[in-house]
């Protein structure tokens, strides 16, 4: 049980505190306090992103929940993503005028209210009937960047309309470049200014936890999966395309793919899924416009190395020539600040906003963003950083 809940429960049971003026009344008027051992009963009661997880788990079907929570193999990387943040501490500074805090970030000429990005995650209608549309509306309300998956359950045109501004498109390369080019051209026609090429799943993955949860699901799943297995090619981005014999990715790609892609699109091309300085250097040399340091949320190679651990060597090789974004394990505003201090231009979240989506739809995603933005603002105040440029390596203490 969360330490905070244990402490509040203790206070609630104490005759001393219960006798204080207003204390007992506050418990009677606050549903979350009444339900201290359970889950929140209203979206607004969430005090951190973790409060959404048990609600989402209750709402989301077992097989879909298993897919969301699963890592790969023994899930060492999944755990490492979170553990990496604990190795750094904030370096508090005082007597700095922090009356005005600017959390905005500019990416390829567009300014967003926050450096927190909504990472691509496929088939979001598996977690809520409104799926990507609910996420887009929350991103619009808060001024956050949304990145849409190739295997979205809603077409890019509808998502962009709901967002009220362009979204980025995450590309699975497929095994046929002609099909890939058509996906890219459709995203560009919908107004996407950037495409993030996922390169960390060239030969599939071993998602044991997802498979175990699926065994507990007694539903007939042909509504979203083909009788023989995954229905990724029935998703909207593949409509009217010949997908016979198509693979979602290719194990034969080399760095030449970046040039081929840039030859067929005007969008900025980022490489998503890099974890080493050597690959970052090659990405820039081959024309990449940006890099996303990521291990697919612990769902690619089970290296046992957190994404945050990989960030410094990538930043060192890039030397500010292109934006570097990182995702993986982010659960707090302080996590965001630590990543920014290590050189990230922006920071992605995945599971937290899907917890919000699965729990309360658009309102849940909105509240997740509100909580994380507020935590980041308070962390910036604490280290005396009035804007993102003032968040530097000196803002944190930890491994050199």
Secondary structure, DSSP 4 states (H G I P E B T S, - for coil): --HHHHHHHHHHH-HHHHTSTTHHHHHHH-HHHHTTTS--SSGGG-SSTHHHHHHHHHHS-HHHHHHHH--STT-HHHHHHHHGGGGEEE----S---SS-B--EEETTEEES-SEEE---S-GGGT-TTHHHHHHHHHHHHT--BEE-TT-SS-HHHHHHHHTS--EEEEE--S-HHHHHHHHHHHHHTT--EEEEE-S-TT----HHHHHHHHT--S--TTTSBTTB--GGGSGGGTTS--TT--SS-TT--THHHHHHHHH--SEEEEEEE-SHHHHHHHHHTT-SEEEE--TTTTS---S--HHHHHHHHHHHHTTSSEEEEESS--SHHHHHHHHHTT-SEEEE-HHHHHHHHHHTHHHHHHHHHHHHHHHHHHHHHHT-SBGGG--GGGEEE--
